[in-house]
């Protein structure tokens, strides 16, 4: 039920992390605290934060030694009540007192403020720091002020480290207040968050994004057309660092900390629609929620990769730390926020200080170099000489045939890209055509400069190098193996000319290597279902004394027939093994069709060359 979602989240959280505990006050009191802290024995300043739920891991995920002592959890998007906040203060505050870090929303300010006054009347020492780091909306903001966003997490970390170091309440509060004045945040979203039990707003149409919206779905500064990530990042950074608003005291030459925060946290269906499910159903929904969460790490890393050089080159700032991940999210809202904090040695020391808070990122302490230079590639141990590489000034007859054949085979793959992707979208991950296209275009480009076409063996080896450089996934590996095996076989032949029989033997060697390392053979619904029958017909026809170009054409027909026959096969290798036979029967194997296409094009090119001569 909707009413139980936060309490069930807390129960799962403390079961996952042994260092966390919760107060026995459900459902009214929802407080997560350090399991090793008690007000009767704790001799350091307690640092407490909190607010409405639905922004996980904030704030409960940042409870731990060196960060928050306790987190007060409200209902989804609702400030926690005064009694919950008071219970948290009483549970962890010893003689050193406590600091309340509050995001700047009216409900949070009022409830935490009232709880603080009540706690003071009971004899507790309490200080409050309000964090309003939003830089999206222009001043003035009236009495409401700037909204509290993901920059609050940096303030929590700095305050927690100061408290763990044994500083007094006044000093911890001063450190937190100074940090709150040094940080600015702005978010970008591609969808509006889901409010529990309500229909999601459709104010963002297709192809639109919202700049500077709040973490509860509040409208932002503007709705704009989707833009490339580097354009979006540049706009956000300019907004945060604007000298007109002067929200953060950051100028050229300053040191800064950067946080890229993924704001999406998928909301389970039963929260959206207020349905009651069985325990088994709820567990499955939570599993799927985590498995299928949006704003993937890849997208956040891309944003980080654009933001760092922009800050360095465009704004003249030294980026000392980069934190990338989900820190403060919003239910079902796809997007990210960027926070920038002015840094000095004290702030960096607090950020680097050890913490056991489960969701603070590890491995980010220590100084960053001004620019990261990629580590040089280690040299190859290949024994071939540089003289063997590069396009010859003049092609031999075999070199000319080889060039035309390579070009025809690669162009056939290029032309088949969309159909391969279409087939693969039904039986794989939809990128077979794009993957093969990358390899084919690299071959066409490298052929102009790097292929020693008069040397067949080395040319095949260079084709493998082109494939290895640009083709990812299983296809790239298998084709690289294919070329390496052919190279080894051809290398033992005469450099002056490779016979048709030697080409056929090289093909068989390649098939054997792919089968050995890939695990597939005939009937597995792979590219080998095109190449195995082709190799068999080629050997058979050559042994019968048929003209080599005719034998090549006949073997290419066998390749086409073999690829088409994969419609009737049950996959035994690759992603297609997870697809039902009914779906498989509707399309051929994309890998087999690609192999048949380039093989057929090569055969036709050879035939045309010899007919022309």
Buried (B, 14 or more C-beta within 10 A) or exposed (E): EBEBBBBBBBEEBBEEBEBBBBBEBBEEBBBBBBBEBEBEEBEBBBBBBBBBBBBBBBBBBBBBBBBBBBBBBBBBBBBBBBBBBBBBBBBBBBEBBBBBBBBBBEBBBEBBBBBBEBBBEEEBBBBBBBBBBBBBBEEEEEEEBBBBBBBBBBBBBBBBBBBBBEBBBEBBBBBBBBBBBBBBBBBBBBBBBBBBEEEBEEEBEEEBBBBBBBBBBEBBBEBBEEBEBBEBBBBBBEBBBBEEBEBBEBEEEBBBBBBBBBBBBBBBEBBBEEEEBEEEEBEEBBEEBEEEBBBEEEBBBBBBBBBBEBBBEEBEBBBBBBBBBBBBBBBBBBBBBBBBBBBEEBBBBBBBBEBBBBBBEEEBEEEBEEEEEEEEEEEEEEEBEEEBBEBEEEBBEBBBBBBBBBBBBBBBBBEBBEBBBBBBBBBBEBBBBBBBBBBBBBBBEBBEEBBBBBBBBBBBBBBBBBBBEBBEEBBBBBBBBBBBBBBBBBBEBEEEEBEBBBBBBBBBBBBBBBBEEBEBBBBBBBBBBBBBBBBBBBBBBBEEEBEBBBBBBBBBBBBBBBBBBBBEBBBBBBEBEEBEEEEBEEBBBBBBBBBBBBBBBBBBBBBEBBEEE
